[in-house]
């Protein structure tokens, strides 16, 4: 969203939060831990498997939200541990998110203002503020929630890139702030952004001793909130050449420091071709085709006056993004923000989520889950009726991932800030599968749209010796044809398909390791499905 409401600056602890603070101080952040299946993946980094997210070699689908203002929880003055940050409020909010089955939370890691500023002047990083964010990461970890921190803001809220332009003697605002992305006009903007990102990625968490770049609690990073290179020329509006160059440079910079985490741009997904917003120098496909970017994003707000979409038009829009993400960009799709107002929100969410799942959407995040009533337009408070719809969505996304929650849904009468009791561990549905008696195992994920489909394949070496050079053979169950394959080389004869390692990478599978490839294809509706069996270099594999 363009305009961000500021949270109140007067700290206040409800009685339940005070009790929670005492409990957490005694237990060391153990409240609200994930169920067994999620805990098993807590130390794993999220990855990309073709057009989907993966955890431990399995496709991963998630339901999330934005709680952008975690960085403001506290007085921003006084003692770091007891005053500057409000630990009880942070923990209570994560307990709320956990109870409502939030898997991933997107949040701001930027602010150039004096109050809770990460970087209040060029190159000056506030240790107290980063210590607060250290605690946010630790609380998220304790509650089994992953994070998508955003490095910077295109908009003016909390300073944004306007502040970096001022540090270089330039003006901000629309459309002047486009200069931020032009190295010829603002080389210092490139330097200050990189310096901040480097500091954050290399920061050692005060509580855990783990650097941010090495912490799997971070699901992914977003380069910026809603960047665009708008109003500079018609060609730029349509082609996005300058913004793509900036994304390439900053993406390469981030990956050069942190190769473990996923990286996104943070785009809105506007474009006249989508019938949503205008052409603003940030085309959805071209910008996110950057080789350094791991997923696409879009932020639909269909009931805004400039959008004016009905619910069916909204579903069509989201399906267009998912299709372009999977088929043109070849990456997962993350609906990083969305919401509606002045309509029946529960009804809209129910239809949007169901269609999002049916179209193969990979991750969602509504805007926004707040802990105080400071946004009557888009703020969603604990106990809101639409959260029942969200919890159902989360359960279905977890089921697609093969995860269980073990967390009961909270009562609508539960007090905001009051945590649900810790769940009893529940085994993963896949944990009862018999152990493989072969030296390979294959997971085949299918997204079928009738006349076309995508498949995501993970091949695991369950033996004790490295497989040097591999070919995976299988047979389609119906009339399917491979049209494009990535991370492997395909040959097809009738229903028989062979996927072989590329010439220069993914050539070997170490013992206990896996490789992943994906492909797009055409099919006759009703004939699709997973192949019945797979062979790796002639040896039959188990499936999982």
VEXDO-960783 format. One record per residue (C-alpha): residue in three letters; x, y, z. Coordinates in steps of 0.5 Angstrom, whole numbers, padded with zeros to 4 digits, always signed. Layout:
BEGIN
AlaXYZ ...
! end
This chain:
BEGIN
Unk+0000+0000+0000 Unk+0002+0007-0001 Unk+0000+0010+0005 Unk+0002+0007+0012 Unk-0001+0009+0018 Unk+0004+0010+0024 Unk+0003+0006+0030 Unk+0001+0010+0037 Unk+0008+0012+0041 Unk+0005+0011+0048 Unk+0007+0004+0050 Unk+0001+0001+0054 Unk+0001-0006+0057 Unk-0005-0010+0058 Unk-0006-0014+0064 Unk-0005-0021+0060 Unk+0001-0018+0056 Unk+0004-0017+0063 Unk+0003-0024+0065 Unk+0006-0026+0059 Unk+0012-0022+0060 Unk+0013-0026+0066 Unk+0012-0033+0063 Unk+0016-0032+0058 Unk+0022-0029+0062 Unk+0022-0035+0066 Unk+0021-0040+0060 Unk+0026-0037+0055 Unk+0021-0036+0049 Unk+0018-0043+0049 Unk+0011-0041+0049 Unk+0007-0043+0042 Unk+0012-0047+0039 Unk+0010-0051+0032 Unk+0007-0058+0032 Unk+0012-0064+0030 Unk+0012-0063+0023 Unk+0014-0056+0023 Unk+0019-0056+0028 Unk+0022-0062+0024 Unk+0023-0056+0018 Unk+0025-0050+0023 Unk+0032-0051+0022 Unk+0032-0051+0014 Unk+0032-0046+0009 Unk+0026-0044+0005 Unk+0029-0046-0003 Unk+0026-0045-0010 Unk+0024-0052-0013 Unk+0022-0049-0020 Unk+0016-0046-0020 Unk+0014-0047-0012 Unk+0018-0046-0006 Unk+0021-0052-0002 Unk+0023-0054+0005 Unk+0027-0060+0005 Unk+0026-0062-0002 Unk+0018-0062-0001 Unk+0014-0057-0004 Unk+0012-0051+0001 Unk+0005-0047+0001 Unk+0004-0042+0006 Unk-0001-0037+0009 Unk+0002-0031+0012 Unk+0000-0023+0013 Unk+0004-0017+0014 Unk+0005-0014+0021 Unk+0010-0009+0019 Unk+0010-0005+0025 Unk+0014-0010+0030 Unk+0020-0005+0029 Unk+0016+0000+0033 Unk+0014-0004+0039 Unk+0017+0000+0045 Unk+0018+0007+0047 Unk+0025+0008+0043 Unk+0028+0011+0049 Unk+0031+0009+0056 Unk+0034+0002+0057 Unk+0034-0003+0051 Unk+0032-0009+0055 Unk+0026-0006+0059 Unk+0024+0000+0056 Unk+0027+0001+0049 Unk+0023-0005+0046 Unk+0017-0008+0049 Unk+0018-0015+0049 Unk+0012-0017+0052 Unk+0008-0014+0046 Unk+0013-0017+0041 Unk+0011-0024+0044 Unk+0004-0023+0045 Unk+0003-0021+0038 Unk+0007-0027+0035 Unk+0003-0031+0040 Unk-0003-0028+0037 Unk+0000-0030+0030 Unk+0001-0037+0032 Unk-0006-0038+0034 Unk-0009-0036+0028 Unk-0004-0040+0024 Unk+0000-0035+0021 Unk+0006-0039+0018 Unk+0010-0033+0015 Unk+0010-0025+0017 Unk+0012-0020+0012 Unk+0015-0014+0016 Unk+0019-0007+0015 Unk+0027-0007+0017 Unk+0027+0000+0015 Unk+0026+0007+0018 Unk+0030+0014+0017 Unk+0027+0018+0023 Unk+0029+0019+0030 Unk+0024+0015+0033 Unk+0025+0007+0032 Unk+0030+0009+0026 Unk+0035+0004+0024 Unk+0039+0009+0020 Unk+0037+0016+0022 Unk+0043+0019+0018 Unk+0047+0016+0013 Unk+0052+0010+0015 Unk+0049+0011+0022 Unk+0046+0005+0025 Unk+0042+0005+0031 Unk+0045-0001+0036 Unk+0038-0001+0040 Unk+0034-0001+0034 Unk+0037-0007+0031 Unk+0037-0010+0038 Unk+0030-0010+0038 Unk+0030-0013+0031 Unk+0034-0018+0034 Unk+0029-0020+0039 Unk+0023-0020+0034 Unk+0027-0025+0030 Unk+0028-0029+0036 Unk+0021-0029+0038 Unk+0019-0031+0031 Unk+0023-0037+0032 Unk+0020-0039+0038 Unk+0013-0039+0036 Unk+0015-0042+0029 Unk+0014-0037+0025 Unk+0018-0035+0019 Unk+0020-0027+0017 Unk+0020-0023+0010 Unk+0024-0017+0012 Unk+0024-0011+0007 Unk+0030-0007+0006 Unk+0027-0001+0004 Unk+0021+0003+0002 Unk+0020+0007-0004 Unk+0014+0011-0001 Unk+0015+0017+0004 Unk+0013+0013+0010 Unk+0019+0012+0015 Unk+0023+0016+0011 Unk+0024+0011+0005 Unk+0029+0013-0001 Unk+0027+0020+0000 Unk+0032+0020+0006 Unk+0037+0017+0002 Unk+0036+0022-0004 Unk+0037+0028+0001 Unk+0043+0025+0004 Unk+0046+0026-0003 Unk+0043+0033-0004 Unk+0037+0031-0008 Unk+0030+0032-0008 Unk+0025+0026-0007 Unk+0017+0026-0008 Unk+0014+0023-0014 Unk+0017+0023-0020 Unk+0023+0026-0017 Unk+0025+0020-0013 Unk+0026+0016-0019 Unk+0033+0018-0019 Unk+0035+0013-0013 Unk+0035+0008-0019 Unk+0039+0012-0023 Unk+0047+0011-0022 Unk+0049+0017-0026 Unk+0044+0021-0022 Unk+0045+0018-0015 Unk+0051+0014-0015 Unk+0051+0015-0007 Unk+0044+0012-0007 Unk+0047+0006-0009 Unk+0053+0006-0004 Unk+0048+0008+0002 Unk+0043+0002+0000 Unk+0049-0003-0001 Unk+0052-0001+0006 Unk+0046-0002+0010 Unk+0044-0008+0007 Unk+0051-0011+0008 Unk+0051-0009+0015 Unk+0044-0012+0016 Unk+0046-0019+0013 Unk+0052-0019+0017 Unk+0049-0017+0023 Unk+0050-0022+0029 Unk+0044-0023+0033 Unk+0045-0021+0040 Unk+0041-0026+0043 Unk+0043-0032+0039 Unk+0050-0031+0036 Unk+0047-0032+0029 Unk+0048-0028+0023 Unk+0042-0025+0020 Unk+0045-0029+0013 Unk+0045-0035+0017 Unk+0038-0035+0020 Unk+0033-0040+0017 Unk+0028-0036+0021 Unk+0028-0031+0015 Unk+0024-0034+0010 Unk+0026-0029+0005 Unk+0028-0022+0004 Unk+0025-0016+0000 Unk+0029-0011-0004 Unk+0024-0006-0003 Unk+0017-0004-0001 Unk+0014-0003-0008 Unk+0019+0000-0012 Unk+0018+0003-0019 Unk+0021+0008-0024 Unk+0015+0012-0026 Unk+0014+0018-0030 Unk+0021+0018-0033 Unk+0019+0016-0041 Unk+0014+0012-0044 Unk+0019+0007-0046 Unk+0021+0006-0039 Unk+0014+0006-0036 Unk+0013+0000-0041 Unk+0020-0004-0041 Unk+0023-0002-0034 Unk+0030-0002-0036 Unk+0033+0002-0031 Unk+0029-0002-0025 Unk+0031-0008-0028 Unk+0038-0006-0028 Unk+0038-0004-0021 Unk+0035-0010-0019 Unk+0040-0014-0022 Unk+0046-0010-0019 Unk+0042-0010-0012 Unk+0040-0018-0013 Unk+0047-0020-0014 Unk+0050-0016-0009 Unk+0045-0019-0004 Unk+0047-0026-0006 Unk+0054-0025-0006 Unk+0053-0024+0002 Unk+0048-0029+0003 Unk+0047-0035-0002 Unk+0042-0038+0003 Unk+0036-0034+0003 Unk+0031-0033-0002 Unk+0030-0026-0005 Unk+0024-0022-0008 Unk+0023-0015-0011 Unk+0017-0013-0007 Unk+0013-0011-0013 Unk+0006-0009-0013 Unk+0004-0012-0020 Unk+0001-0006-0023 Unk+0000-0006-0031 Unk-0005-0004-0036 Unk-0004-0011-0039 Unk-0007-0013-0032 Unk-0012-0008-0032 Unk-0010-0006-0025 Unk-0006+0000-0024 Unk-0002+0003-0030 Unk+0005+0002-0033 Unk+0010+0005-0028 Unk+0017+0003-0030 Unk+0016-0004-0026 Unk+0013-0009-0031 Unk+0011-0016-0027 Unk+0015-0021-0032 Unk+0021-0017-0034 Unk+0023-0014-0027 Unk+0022-0021-0024 Unk+0026-0025-0029 Unk+0032-0022-0026 Unk+0037-0029-0025 Unk+0038-0026-0018 Unk+0030-0026-0016 Unk+0027-0033-0013 Unk+0020-0031-0013 Unk+0015-0026-0016 Unk+0010-0022-0012 Unk+0004-0017-0013 Unk+0000-0013-0008 Unk-0008-0013-0010 Unk-0012-0008-0007 Unk-0019-0009-0012 Unk-0023-0004-0008 Unk-0019+0002-0008 Unk-0022+0007-0012 Unk-0017+0007-0018 Unk-0018-0001-0018 Unk-0025-0002-0018 Unk-0025-0009-0019 Unk-0031-0014-0017 Unk-0029-0021-0014 Unk-0029-0024-0021 Unk-0025-0019-0024 Unk-0020-0020-0018 Unk-0020-0027-0018 Unk-0018-0027-0026 Unk-0013-0022-0024 Unk-0009-0026-0019 Unk-0010-0032-0024 Unk-0006-0028-0029 Unk+0000-0026-0024 Unk+0000-0034-0022 Unk+0000-0036-0029 Unk+0005-0031-0031 Unk+0010-0032-0025 Unk+0010-0040-0027 Unk+0009-0040-0034 Unk+0013-0034-0036 Unk+0018-0032-0031 Unk+0019-0039-0028 Unk+0018-0038-0021 Unk+0014-0038-0015 Unk+0008-0033-0014 Unk+0008-0029-0007 Unk+0002-0025-0006 Unk+0005-0021-0001 Unk+0000-0016+0001 Unk-0008-0016-0001 Unk-0014-0013+0003 Unk-0021-0010+0001 Unk-0025-0005+0005 Unk-0033-0003+0005 Unk-0035-0010+0003 Unk-0036-0017+0006 Unk-0029-0018+0008 Unk-0030-0025+0010 Unk-0034-0027+0003 Unk-0029-0024-0001 Unk-0023-0027+0003 Unk-0026-0034+0002 Unk-0027-0034-0005 Unk-0020-0030-0006 Unk-0017-0036-0002 Unk-0020-0041-0005 Unk-0019-0039-0012 Unk-0011-0037-0011 Unk-0010-0045-0008 Unk-0014-0048-0014 Unk-0009-0044-0019 Unk-0003-0046-0015 Unk-0001-0040-0012 Unk+0005-0041-0007 Unk+0004-0036-0001 Unk+0000-0031+0001 Unk+0000-0025+0006 Unk-0006-0020+0008 Unk-0005-0013+0010 Unk-0005-0013+0016 Unk-0005-0016+0022 Unk-0005-0011+0028 Unk-0005-0011+0035 Unk-0008-0005+0036 Unk-0014-0001+0033 Unk-0010+0004+0029 Unk-0013+0003+0022 Unk-0020+0002+0021 Unk-0019+0001+0014 Unk-0015-0005+0013 Unk-0013-0007+0020 Unk-0015-0014+0022 Unk-0015-0015+0030 Unk-0015-0021+0034 Unk-0022-0024+0034 Unk-0024-0021+0027 Unk-0029-0026+0023 Unk-0025-0026+0017 Unk-0019-0029+0021 Unk-0024-0036+0021 Unk-0023-0036+0013 Unk-0016-0035+0014 Unk-0015-0040+0019 Unk-0018-0045+0014 Unk-0014-0042+0008 Unk-0008-0044+0012 Unk-0010-0051+0014 Unk-0011-0052+0007 Unk-0004-0049+0005 Unk-0001-0053+0010 Unk-0004-0060+0008 Unk-0001-0058+0001 Unk+0005-0058+0004 Unk+0004-0064+0008 Unk+0005-0061+0014 Unk+0001-0061+0021 Unk-0001-0055+0025 Unk-0003-0058+0032 Unk-0005-0052+0034 Unk-0013-0051+0036 Unk-0016-0045+0032 Unk-0018-0039+0038 Unk-0025-0038+0040 Unk-0027-0031+0037 Unk-0028-0029+0044 Unk-0021-0030+0046 Unk-0018-0023+0048 Unk-0013-0020+0044 Unk-0006-0021+0046 Unk-0008-0027+0050 Unk-0004-0033+0047 Unk-0007-0040+0046 Unk-0004-0046+0050 Unk+0002-0050+0047 Unk-0001-0055+0042 Unk+0001-0063+0043 Unk+0006-0065+0038 Unk+0002-0068+0032 Unk+0006-0073+0027 Unk+0007-0071+0020 Unk+0002-0075+0015 Unk+0009-0077+0011 Unk+0012-0079+0018 Unk+0009-0086+0018 Unk+0011-0088+0011 Unk+0015-0094+0010 Unk+0023-0093+0010 Unk+0025-0094+0003 Unk+0029-0100+0001 Unk+0032-0097-0006 Unk+0037-0092-0007 Unk+0033-0086-0009 Unk+0026-0083-0008 Unk+0022-0078-0012 Unk+0017-0073-0010 Unk+0013-0071-0016 Unk+0009-0064-0015 Unk+0003-0063-0020 Unk+0000-0056-0022 Unk-0006-0058-0027 Unk-0010-0053-0030 Unk-0014-0058-0035 Unk-0010-0056-0042 Unk-0004-0054-0039 Unk+0000-0056-0033 Unk+0007-0055-0029 Unk+0011-0061-0025 Unk+0016-0060-0020 Unk+0021-0066-0019 Unk+0026-0067-0013 Unk+0030-0073-0014 Unk+0034-0076-0007 Unk+0040-0080-0007 Unk+0038-0085-0001 Unk+0044-0089-0002 Unk+0051-0089+0001 Unk+0055-0087-0006 Unk+0055-0081-0010 Unk+0051-0081-0017 Unk+0055-0078-0022 Unk+0051-0077-0028 Unk+0044-0078-0027 Unk+0038-0080-0032 Unk+0031-0080-0029 Unk+0026-0084-0033 Unk+0018-0084-0032 Unk+0012-0085-0036 Unk+0006-0080-0037 Unk-0001-0083-0035 Unk-0004-0080-0041 Unk-0004-0075-0046 Unk+0002-0070-0044 Unk+0007-0067-0048 Unk+0013-0063-0044 Unk+0014-0056-0047 Unk+0019-0053-0043 Unk+0024-0056-0038 Unk+0029-0053-0033 Unk+0035-0055-0029 Unk+0035-0062-0033 Unk+0035-0064-0040 Unk+0029-0067-0043 Unk+0027-0072-0049 Unk+0020-0075-0050 Unk+0018-0081-0054 Unk+0010-0082-0054 Unk+0009-0082-0046 Unk+0016-0084-0044 Unk+0020-0078-0042 Unk+0027-0078-0039 Unk+0030-0072-0035 Unk+0038-0072-0035 Unk+0043-0067-0032 Unk+0045-0061-0035 Unk+0052-0061-0038 Unk+0055-0056-0033 Unk+0051-0056-0026 Unk+0047-0061-0022 Unk+0051-0067-0025 Unk+0052-0071-0019 Unk+0047-0073-0013 Unk+0051-0074-0007 Unk+0049-0079-0002 Unk+0043-0076+0002 Unk+0043-0070-0002 Unk+0038-0069-0008 Unk+0037-0065-0014 Unk+0031-0061-0017 Unk+0028-0060-0024 Unk+0021-0057-0026 Unk+0017-0057-0033 Unk+0011-0054-0036 Unk+0007-0058-0041 Unk+0000-0059-0045 Unk-0005-0064-0043 Unk-0012-0067-0045 Unk-0016-0065-0039 Unk-0018-0071-0035 Unk-0012-0075-0037 Unk-0006-0072-0032 Unk-0003-0075-0026 Unk+0003-0077-0023 Unk+0007-0082-0026 Unk+0006-0089-0023 Unk+0014-0090-0022 Unk+0021-0087-0023 Unk+0028-0090-0025 Unk+0034-0087-0024 Unk+0040-0089-0028 Unk+0035-0096-0029 Unk+0034-0097-0022 Unk+0027-0096-0019 Unk+0026-0091-0014 Unk+0021-0090-0008 Unk+0016-0084-0008 Unk+0014-0079-0003 
! end
